[in-house]
Amino acid sequence: MFLPVRAMLLDAPGRPLRRADIPRPVPGPGQVLLAVAACGVCRTDLHILDGELTSPKLPLVLGHEIVGTVVLAGAGVDYFTAGQRVGVPWLGWSCGERQY
């Protein structure tokens, strides 16, 4: 039912990204699996790529500012449903005051 995920992996800082098929993640409790439509690579990702942040968990798929569609929800998820379009904000903070 689930095909592998195509991704561009960073194996080591300063090296070109490598195209790979990786296992499709399974959402755990409180998590959702997204089909990514668009993904932003931010300056933090570039710091990792350039070797300016130490001890990244490698290999790594860069990018975390995402727009996608919910594919599957893990246990305890009742706010998001399959087929729903969602956005994932940057890792720092968002106010939480707006619906989108």
N, C-alpha and C positions, 0 to 999 in steps of 0.2 A: 504494500500500500504506500509506504513512504520511500521515496527515492533519496539517495544521498544529497547533501547540500553542496553546491559548488561555491567555493570561497577562494579568496586570495589571502594566503598565509604569509605572515612575517616569521621567518625561522631564526633570524639573528639581526640585531641592529646593523644598519648600513648595507644590508643585502637587498636585492630586488625581491619583491613579493613573488610568491609561487602559487600557481593555480593548482587547486586540489579539490577532490571530492572527500568530504568529511561526513561522519555519521550524523544523521539528523538528531538534534537534541530532543529529549522527552521532557515536557514541562513537569516540574515538581509541584508540591503544594504551594499555592499562592502565585504560581507562574503561568505565563501564556507562551505559546509557540507562535511566532509571526512569520508570514511570508513577506520578506522585505521587498518593498517597491523602490525605495530610495534611502540612501544612507550617507550621512555627512562624516567626513574625516576632519577632526578638529586639531588644534595646535597640540593638545596633549598627545594625540596619536603620532604626530610628527616628532615630538620629543622622544617618544619610544623608538620610532623608526631611526632617528638620528643617534640613538644611544645616550641621550641626555637624562633619561630616567633609568635608575638601576633596578635590576631584578624583575623585569617584566615576566609574566607567565607565558612562555613560548612553547609551541607556536601560537600565534595570536592573529585573530581576524580583527583588523583595525576598523574603527567606526562604531559609534554608539548613538548617534543622533538619527533616529530611524522613523520612517513612515512605512506602514505595512498593514497587512490584514491578519486578523486572528485566525489561526488554523485549528488550534487545539488549546483547551484550558485545563490546567492541573486541578487537583483536589482543592476545594474551598474557594475557587474563583467563581463568583456569581455576578460580577459587574460586567465582565467582558464575555462576548459570545462569538462563536465561529462566524466568519464573514464580516465582522465589524472592522472598519478602518480605524487605525489608531496611530498616534504619534508618541515616540519615546523621547523625552527631553534629555538635555545634557546631564552629566553626572553630578553636577554641583547642587543646584537648587532650582525650584520653581515655586511661585507663590501659592499655587493651588486654589486661587480665587476664581479662575475662569474655567468654564467647562472644557475648552480646548486649549 
